[in-house]
C-alpha cells in the first residue's frame, strides 16, 4: 500500500510539471546595468535557462559539474575557449563542456544577448574564476 501511495505521489509530481512558452522579444532587463544582466527563464533539476545581456566582458571561468550551450540572439564578440579565440555573432550556437575555461569580449556597439542553457541545473555555486 505504501508503495502504491508513493508511486501515485511521484506520478502527480511528474505530471504536474508545466511547459514553458515565452516570447523572447518580451523579455528585457528590468533595470539599467553596468556590464552583465541575467534573467532566469525557467528550469528544473536537469537544466536551467537564462537570457544574458553583456555590454563588455565575461571574466574567464569554468564550471566543474555542468556544461553550457549558448545561442547568440544579438551582438558579436570574441569568445575564448581554453587557449583558442573564436569570433562569434548573432545566430551562432556555442557548446562549452564541463571544465572548459571560457570568456567573452563584446566587440559590437550593442550588448551581446544570449540564451544560456546549463545542464544540470545551475545554482551559481559551480563557477571557478581564473585569476
N, C-alpha and C positions, 0 to 999 in steps of 0.2 A: 504494500500500500504506500509506504514512504517513497519507494522508487517511482511509482506512478505519479505521485504528487510532485516529486522533484522534476520528472520528465515534463509534466504539464506546465510547471512554472518556467522551465527553460524554454519551452515552445512559445509561451506567451511573451517572454522577454525577446526572443529572436524575432517573432512575428511583429512585435511592437516597434521595431526599427522603422524609421521613415526614410524615404528617399529625399534627396535634396536637389531642387532645380532652382537656379538663381540666374538672373541676367547679370553678366559681368559688367555691362555698361551702367548698371545701377549702383555699383559698389565703388565708393570713393573714400579717400582719407577723411576721417571725422574732424580733423584739425590740421593746422599748419604744422609742418615737421621740418627739422633741420636736414637730415640725411636719409633715414630709413623709417618707413611706416609699415607696420604689419597688421593685416586684418585676417583673423581666422575665419575661413568659410564654413568648414564643417569637418567631421572626422569621427572615428571610432577607435577601438583599441588596436586596429590594424593599420590605420593610416590617418594622417592629418593634412588638410589642405588650407593653404593661405594664399592671399594676394599680397604681394610685397612691392612697395614703391621704393626705389633707390635713386637719390639725386647725385651721389658722388661715388662712394665706395662701400663694399662689404669687406671687412677685415678677413684675413686668411684664417681659416678654421677647418676643422674636420668633425665628423660625427662618428663616434665609436660603434654605436649599435643600430644605426639605421642608414638607409640610402635615401637619396633625394632626386626627384625628377622635376625639372624646371621648364616651363613653357613661357617664352617671351612674348608678351602681349604688345609691348611698345618700347621704343628706345633701342639703343645699341651700346656696345662697350667691348672691353677686353675681359675675357674670362680666363682665370688662371687655374689650371689643374696640376697639382704637384709642381713639375718643372716646365710645363707647357703653357703657351698662351694662345688663345683662340679668339678671333673676332666673332662676336655674336650680334644678332639683330632680331627684330620683330619676326615671329614665326619660327624661330629656332627652338628645338627641343633638346635639353641637356640632361644626361643621366650622370649622377655622381654616386659612385659606390661607397660603401662604408670605408672609413679610414683614409679617405682621399682629401688631401689639403686642397682647398678651393677658395677663391675670392673673385670679386668683380670690380672693375673700374669703369664707370659710365662715361661714354665719350659723346653722347648726344646732348643737345640743349635741354630736351625734355627728360624727366625721370624715366628710368627703366622700370617697367611694370611687368611683373611676372606672376604666374601661378606656380606655387611650390607644393609638390605632393611629397610628403615624407612618410616613410614606412619602415618599421612600425610607427605607431603614434608618437608624435614629438611633444614633449612637455617642457622643453627648454633646458633640460639637465644634461643633454648628450652632446654638448658643443665644447670643443677644446680650441682655444685660440693660439696661434703661433706668435711668438714674440717679435 
